[in-house]
Amino acid sequence: MPAKDFLKKAFPVIILTAVVAISVTALTYTDRMTRGEIEAQKEAQTESMLSEMFPEMGRYELSDDIYTIYQDEDEIGYAFIAIGKGYGGNIDILVGLENDTTLKGITIISHNETPGLGTRITEPSFTNMFAGLNINDVALRKDGGQIDAITSSTISSVAVIDAVRATAVEKVKLIKASEEGG
Amino acid sequence: MGKFGKEFAKGLVLSNPVFVLALGLCPTLAISTSIDNALGMTLAVLIVLIGSNVIISLIRRFVPNITRIPIFIVIIATLVTVVNLIFHAKFPDLYESLGIFLPLIVVNCIILGRAEAFASKNPILNSIADALGITVGFMLALLIISFLRQILGTGNLAVFGTHLFDLPVLKEHPIVIFILPPGAFLLIGLIMALFKRTGVIKE
């Protein structure tokens, strides 16, 4: 094939390659510029959610995915993230523990539930039901628990309830094990 | 009316993206559940559509016909990601409220549709006018749909946390289907039919 024809055929490929190269450069550069700030942003968000849940919080430590909350040098609680399987995908929930049996409260961090229905899991009328509950009471009333499902959002409600209970039970075991060990 | 004004005005009704071009229906179904969402999506579309129309209009003479679609897609996806990252880093409050809309824009065919149908054939100024007009048209459509979905599906109207009014019977018995995506399809169809019947939209 003559060189001229080859160039003519290759031209669209060269342009596309150039566009992709510019795009990759732009993305890499933006990622580098913003990564630090985004990390700081996320950390600040976690801290503000924790201090909202534990107003007396002085500082917190993170180890093995469990936040230990301190006021001065005393441990005043724990927090961790539970992931529920909702109607529209994962529901990330920040769960606070007062001690190894009682919940401090929950905050919905992110979710993809149906707007107007499942999104009501984020409202205080739902999340407040968890505050001060014994871990074993985190279940629907009909299952012997203390929580009412949101009308016409049963899947979302149960996803939150199950994730909170299951993760709390698991994390309490870890907390107890590490206290006995240390 | 100048060329700029004409390109702007056509997006409002004559080639309204939702009701006439039937573009961007997927994000429309997803987010037209409340007025807040409608305005958030409008802002996100405004930023990305102006950016993509300008870039594509600028490079339109260098884009080979045969690879134009992949080139447009790469440019739009890059633009959305860059805007997303910058918002996340620099404007955390705005990102908080736009966070779900920006990624959705990648699949918003309004952006690609305008790149292909307009910006790749027209100079920059007209492409900006087109972007503005289409965005305002999109906003009008979203506002009509989300207003109806919100009051029919939840029985009340609240905008940015300010509660405006309750509807007496619907408050206790909201018509839940209007909040769900099938309800949006029903409404869009009914509104289109109404607009065509009354001659607002010409075939």
Interface residues (C-beta under 8 A of the other chain):
Chain A: F11 P12 V13 I15 L16 V19 V20 S23 A26 L27 T30 D31 M33 T34 E37 I38 Q41 T114 P115 G116 L117 S152
Chain B: I31 T33 S34 N37 F62 V63 P64 I66 T67 P70 I71 V74 I75 A77 T78 T81 V82 L85 I86 H88 A89 K90 P92 Q150 G153 T154 V176 I179 L180
